[in-house]
Amino acid sequence: MAIVGSGFAGSLLARVLAVLGYDVVLLERGTHPRFAIGESSTPLANLSLERIGIRYGLEDCYNLATHGRWLEHFPELRRGLKRGFTFYRHHPHEPFANLGFDSERLLVAASPDDSISDTHWMRSDVDHHFVREAIAAGVDYRDRAELTTADIASDSVSVSGSRDGTPFQLRANFLIDASGPGGFLARQLAIPSGLADTETRSGLVFSHFHGLRLMSDVVPGMPEGPYPDDWAAVHHVIDEGWMYSLRFDDGVTSVGFLLTPAGMESLDSNGSDAESLWRALLERYPTLAAVFADATPLMPIAFRSVIQHRLTRAAGERWALMPHAYAFVDPLFSTGIAWSLRAVERLALAFESAATTRRVPAGDVLSRYDAALSAEADQIDLVVAGAYEAMAHFELFAAQAMLYFGTVSFAEASQRLIPDDSAAWKGFLGVGDSVLEPLPRESLRRLRQITQRQGDEGTLDQRREFVEWITSSISPRNIAGLANPERHNLYPVDFDELVERHALLGMSRDQMIAALPALRGMLRSETTGPR
Ligand SMILES: Cc1cc2nc3c(=O)[nH]c(=O)nc-3n(C[C@H](O)[C@H](O)[C@H](O)COP(=O)(O)OP(=O)(O)OC[C@H]3O[C@@H](n4cnc5c(N)ncnc54)[C@H](O)[C@@H]3O)c2cc1C
């Protein structure tokens, strides 16, 4: 078995396959520790991590799935407390307006307290950890490997390249490409791009910083939310796109502006370097400038004019791509880690079933994997493209966000409360759910009718109608009490609300109450524990 790329997805899958008794070679172009982007985990990501930990006896995966357990077991691996998703809408040349409960501010808690909360992953530490654990599990790890060719035949795979100038060739039963957007196998197999059929486009200006001020200090006196605003994946929506701000516990913050094509044009990005783009954006948004007043970048600010990529096939006989090698849409709503871990689970299960027979997944399983990734990449694209349209007005944006949060909270609650071995194959972001699957496409259509694809904010009636449509469309799956005006866009994790809505999960009130500990990250005590 050969795996190309030792991000967390490649190294974790390599290790699981080694545990299952496969001989695994993990080939990495670079060396660890190395910088990587994609740092904000989510409840669904942690659920997958816990399931992988439990199924394959990988205690560290289980312990890295909540902030509390992480701190207790791996204090040396840098991470940040992530209590939820925070959004603010800024307008050019105006400070963020604190209008109390009427502020353009949305907080959605992902956890009820710090101990079982999600985390931001300092990828240099986390990926390095997973590589070390893969080696300890028996994976043959080769870094500084420059791969030149991969030949996929019907009975085996051959990979060649060089390491420190010495050529090598190896044969394997199967090849997994976990090289991210590097696209190693895409080039080798000449897999056509599917990017032209996708909706989302954005560029990125990013770095890691020290010394960011808290929004709660820069804009004091905002009504108390379900968690401290800044200990979250913070999203600052602006006319040109949006900015993510992911705080780590040690004072470092990962920040990036995602810019729409129109946003980049307004900034004259073609003629600008990354630093000038950065400065121009802060000059337009005074509250962001105040947040960054004392901040220093820890590495050069970088710019990429397009971050999306998409292929037309994700698997074939004797090969498979991990999600990040197959497609990437945008960091909005942090889907990447969860989707990648779901794929680790799926491929691990496929190899688990093949372990005592043909040693490679059967064709129908690979076709299923290919179809799942294709449908899910489309779904992520539609949800995110809708959110970009909805940025025209905060009311539309907050409603579109409910579509995402309604979908993932239903998935999390159902997978935790009604655990089932097939959870890994359940569709991501509502794929396969007759209620949820059609919504992102329809939502994008409705939003484009309002915005005319030109950022029009629509009339009050149009916006109200859209909010009502979202509210009623998600209601059969809305176990978290979202889209409720009485919450003023401040949503805690509310177990009482969940108990009230027990019937949406097909459970009685008593069954729901009995199952609640599973929602507090106690999946393991409800099952058998790591083997
Ligand atoms: C701007 C941005 C922000 C993001 N933010 C989030 C977020 O907040 N939350 C979230 O969940 N996801 C986020 N993502 C997505 C996230 O980055 C990916 O889901 C994640 O990195 C996938 O991990 P991976 O291990 O599959 O691939 P990668 O992390 O891309 O690792 C690939 C590895 O392969 C190696 N490699 C590349 N080419 C070769 C080659 N030819 N030979 C050998 N090795 C090779 C690389 O050196 C690297 O080590 C973001 C992505 C971007 C672009």
Ligand as a Chemical Component Dictionary entry (heavy atoms), coordinates in Angstrom:
data_LIG
# 
_chem_comp.id                   LIG 
_chem_comp.type                 NON-POLYMER 
_chem_comp.pdbx_formal_charge   0 
_chem_comp.three_letter_code    LIG 
# 
loop_
_chem_comp_atom.comp_id 
_chem_comp_atom.atom_id 
_chem_comp_atom.alt_atom_id 
_chem_comp_atom.type_symbol 
_chem_comp_atom.charge 
_chem_comp_atom.model_Cartn_x 
_chem_comp_atom.model_Cartn_y 
_chem_comp_atom.model_Cartn_z 
_chem_comp_atom.pdbx_ordinal 
LIG C1  C1  C 0 -7.271  28.817 3.015  1  
LIG C2  C2  C 0 -7.728  27.508 3.548  2  
LIG C3  C3  C 0 -8.311  27.470 4.785  3  
LIG C4  C4  C 0 -8.828  26.285 5.278  4  
LIG N1  N1  N 0 -9.440  26.306 6.476  5  
LIG C5  C5  C 0 -10.011 25.185 6.944  6  
LIG C6  C6  C 0 -10.646 25.192 8.206  7  
LIG O1  O1  O 0 -10.690 26.189 8.913  8  
LIG N2  N2  N 0 -11.213 24.042 8.632  9  
LIG C7  C7  C 0 -11.182 22.911 7.905  10 
LIG O2  O2  O 0 -11.763 21.911 8.307  11 
LIG N3  N3  N 0 -10.516 22.861 6.719  12 
LIG C8  C8  C 0 -9.938  23.970 6.228  13 
LIG N4  N4  N 0 -9.267  23.928 5.044  14 
LIG C9  C9  C 0 -9.130  22.642 4.364  15 
LIG C10 C10 C 0 -7.933  21.858 4.920  16 
LIG O3  O3  O 0 -6.759  22.589 4.646  17 
LIG C11 C11 C 0 -7.821  20.478 4.284  18 
LIG O4  O4  O 0 -9.040  19.804 4.446  19 
LIG C12 C12 C 0 -6.720  19.658 4.933  20 
LIG O5  O5  O 0 -5.498  20.333 4.873  21 
LIG C13 C13 C 0 -6.620  18.324 4.242  22 
LIG O6  O6  O 0 -5.534  17.616 4.781  23 
LIG P1  P1  P 0 -4.719  16.553 3.920  24 
LIG O7  O7  O 0 -3.883  15.803 4.874  25 
LIG O8  O8  O 0 -5.643  15.809 3.046  26 
LIG O9  O9  O 0 -3.863  17.413 2.902  27 
LIG P2  P2  P 0 -2.695  18.569 3.094  28 
LIG O10 O10 O 0 -2.865  19.142 4.432  29 
LIG O11 O11 O 0 -2.847  19.395 1.922  30 
LIG O12 O12 O 0 -1.379  17.712 3.060  31 
LIG C14 C14 C 0 -0.830  17.259 1.840  32 
LIG C15 C15 C 0 0.571   16.742 2.083  33 
LIG O13 O13 O 0 1.041   16.152 0.869  34 
LIG C16 C16 C 0 2.361   16.579 0.601  35 
LIG N5  N5  N 0 2.563   16.529 -0.859 36 
LIG C17 C17 C 0 2.059   17.361 -1.793 37 
LIG N6  N6  N 0 2.446   16.975 -3.029 38 
LIG C18 C18 C 0 3.217   15.877 -2.859 39 
LIG C19 C19 C 0 3.924   15.024 -3.756 40 
LIG N7  N7  N 0 3.905   15.226 -5.072 41 
LIG N8  N8  N 0 4.622   13.997 -3.244 42 
LIG C20 C20 C 0 4.652   13.772 -1.917 43 
LIG N9  N9  N 0 4.004   14.559 -1.010 44 
LIG C21 C21 C 0 3.298   15.587 -1.484 45 
LIG C22 C22 C 0 2.424   17.985 1.178  46 
LIG O14 O14 O 0 3.760   18.364 1.438  47 
LIG C23 C23 C 0 1.589   17.827 2.445  48 
LIG O15 O15 O 0 2.371   17.393 3.528  49 
LIG C24 C24 C 0 -8.720  25.099 4.529  50 
LIG C25 C25 C 0 -8.065  25.116 3.299  51 
LIG C26 C26 C 0 -7.585  26.309 2.802  52 
LIG C27 C27 C 0 -6.928  26.318 1.450  53 
# 
loop_
_chem_comp_bond.comp_id 
_chem_comp_bond.atom_id_1 
_chem_comp_bond.atom_id_2 
_chem_comp_bond.value_order 
_chem_comp_bond.pdbx_ordinal 
LIG C1  C2  SING 1  
LIG C2  C3  SING 2  
LIG C2  C26 DOUB 3  
LIG C3  C4  DOUB 4  
LIG C4  N1  SING 5  
LIG C4  C24 SING 6  
LIG N1  C5  DOUB 7  
LIG C5  C6  SING 8  
LIG C5  C8  SING 9  
LIG C6  O1  DOUB 10 
LIG C6  N2  SING 11 
LIG N2  C7  SING 12 
LIG C7  O2  DOUB 13 
LIG C7  N3  SING 14 
LIG N3  C8  DOUB 15 
LIG C8  N4  SING 16 
LIG N4  C9  SING 17 
LIG N4  C24 SING 18 
LIG C9  C10 SING 19 
LIG C10 O3  SING 20 
LIG C10 C11 SING 21 
LIG C11 O4  SING 22 
LIG C11 C12 SING 23 
LIG C12 O5  SING 24 
LIG C12 C13 SING 25 
LIG C13 O6  SING 26 
LIG O6  P1  SING 27 
LIG P1  O7  DOUB 28 
LIG P1  O8  SING 29 
LIG P1  O9  SING 30 
LIG O9  P2  SING 31 
LIG P2  O10 DOUB 32 
LIG P2  O11 SING 33 
LIG P2  O12 SING 34 
LIG O12 C14 SING 35 
LIG C14 C15 SING 36 
LIG C15 O13 SING 37 
LIG C15 C23 SING 38 
LIG O13 C16 SING 39 
LIG C16 N5  SING 40 
LIG C16 C22 SING 41 
LIG N5  C17 SING 42 
LIG N5  C21 SING 43 
LIG C17 N6  DOUB 44 
LIG N6  C18 SING 45 
LIG C18 C19 SING 46 
LIG C18 C21 DOUB 47 
LIG C19 N7  SING 48 
LIG C19 N8  DOUB 49 
LIG N8  C20 SING 50 
LIG C20 N9  DOUB 51 
LIG N9  C21 SING 52 
LIG C22 O14 SING 53 
LIG C22 C23 SING 54 
LIG C23 O15 SING 55 
LIG C24 C25 DOUB 56 
LIG C25 C26 SING 57 
LIG C26 C27 SING 58 
# 
